[in-house]
Structure formats: C-alpha cells, structure tokens
C-alpha cells in the first residue's frame, strides 16, 4: 500500500480527533525517528514529552522484554514486585509518602481531584467542596481533568462537567486569594504550564499559593505530567522553587513510552483514599511498573539530570539568538529542556517548513513553538535543530511579506 493510500485508509478508520501530519512513523534511534520509507527526522517533541531516554535505549527495552516473559498483568488484588520498586522510586524522588499508578496523565489528575474532595469530606463531613484551577492550564481530556482545564473550547461542548471549579489567573496571586473560601478543597496547577504556552510559575506566586493552601487547610496539587521527570532541570520543577505540594501528578516521561501515570500524596492527603474509594484494573501492573522502575534507575545511571543542566543553557542561548534575529519572535520562556518561542502569528507554517527539512517541532497554545527534546539531546543536535529552525522561520517570514 502506498503512503497516500495508507493515510486515506487510516483517516477513514481512526476517529478524526487529530489533524495529523502526513507521516507514517516506523522506528526510532536516539534523537531520531524514521518513517516507513526511511525519511529521517530529528525529534524535538519526544512524543509530547514522553521519550526522555530517547528512542531504542537498550537497557530499557531489555527490561521490558524480560518482564513480558515473566508477567504482564496481575490486577490490584495481589502484590507485584515491579509496583513496589516503582512506588519506592516515585516516593523517593517526589518526596511524597504514597502513590497510586494510573494508565494516563488525565487519570492521574482524576485521582488527585478525588483525593482533594475526599480530604475535604473527611474534614467537614460536607459534599460541597470547590477547586481553584488556572487559566491557560491543561490537565487532560477526561471529564474531571477537562473541568479543571483553563481553556473554554475544551470544556464547553462537554458541559455539565464536575461542578465547583473556579478559575484564577496564573501568576496573579491576588486572583487566587480572591477565590479562596471555606469550601476550597484544593488549588490545582502546573508548576510550568505546557500546552497553555510554556509559562513557568513565578517563584513568589507558587510560594504564595502554597501559603494560602496552608492557611485554609486546602491541598496544593501540582501537575508535573509534562514538566516533571527531570525536564525542568530538577527531578520535579517544584523542587526548583523550594515548594512541596500535597499531591503531585506524573505521566508522560514516567513510562518513557509505556502508558503509565501516577498521583502521589504526602501526609494526611496520602491517607484520604481508603479501600473502596478508587481503583483501576490495569493501573500499576507489573509491565508498566517495570518500565517506570527502569526509567528511574536509568535516570541515575545516565546522570540525566546533570546532562539536562549542562545542555539546557545552550538551548537557551541558541533560542535567544533566534529570538533576537527574527522580529516575529516576541518571547522566549521556559525552564530546562522545556522552552518555548512565542510568535506574532500562529506558527503552523514554521512547524511544517521544519518537518519538510527533517525536524519535528510541536506547537503549544495558538502562537508558541515548544522545544521538549528527549533529555539525552546533545549540543550538536541543538545546533542541527537551530539551523533548520532558522531556515524555516526565514522561509515563512519571507512568504508573509
Ligand atoms: C499531557 C498532560 C496531561 C494529560 O496526560 P494524558 O496522558 O494525555 O492523559 C495532563 N497534564 C499535563 C500538564 C499534561 O501535559
């Protein structure tokens, strides 16, 4: 079957919820992805922040193959060794006390919301809790996660959603304070907003929100599904701010390609859910937990965090030069290997021009290109990316004249 024919058939069978690029990806190696016809791409999207270890890491693949031959699934009616190994690693790196494994990021957010409601219910005996969420936030596509996502277009067609959600302005502490009352069970936010356009929290803001939560005995839920797992230059971005959440959500790079997420909690929040409150058939099965446990051990073994802190400043300088050179680039933001360039226009044509030249970039919000390469990226590949980006921006700006 030719490529065009293949794409036509795929479009007729897969539900049309994405406008996909006309590329049929087949395999990957390190920082590069290959189509079925052999076309090679440098990947600065990591499957949307998933492939921290790069493609085809042998130790990771071998660990998964070994687990396949032992046991894929047990249900949560029994214990399994990989789940404890992964749970210890999550608690160790997050500073949390207990963890629940999910199958996706959105499900981790659902679990975090359930903890907040149950914590409030235990405390007050009332079922009238509210949650403060942020404008421009993104927390996933299930109904609970959509309800706390700060983009009206993602919510409105699916209303009524879960009630009691109020939206504050990210990085505007007064707007959060104004929404607090006796019913506030939690504040949920990303430490570094991803889909919303790569906006890091201001240190004063996140510290202020932590203080407000403490004063009202409300939980601080930090969604680190995208910015966690080393991407910010700390294992979790909140560690850069010296702030500890009550609940943290993980997914994406937690499995590095295997669908696994988690919500982890500390102190009383970690005791809120009891038998009967929550569950998942697949959640935390031996296969995905073997993946997560291996990811954590490879992070240590490969010194990935040190590597991120070595190359991220180089990505910053490189993108700064591009921002200085092209007037259509109006802002450069981010932390670690999660950076964004904001354009004067929707950058879809730049993304397409880059793809034509063999570079995968992904957009965030309506006017930002985000740079979230596998964490193994080297300076030479940042140079390779920059050359293609430069040519692509030049081509698109010429065409717009
Ligand atoms: C991707 C993402 C989610 C949703 O994760 P899924 O695995 O797609 O459900 C939630 N929160 C943030 C911050 C994300 O980036």
Boltz pocket constraint, residues with backbone or C-beta under 6 A from the ligand:
constraints:
  - pocket:
      binder: B
      contacts: [[A, 48], [A, 103], [A, 104], [A, 105], [A, 106], [A, 107], [A, 109], [A, 138], [A, 139], [A, 140], [A, 141], [A, 190], [A, 194], [A, 195], [A, 223], [A, 224], [A, 225], [A, 226], [A, 227], [A, 251], [A, 252], [A, 261]]
      max_distance: 6.0
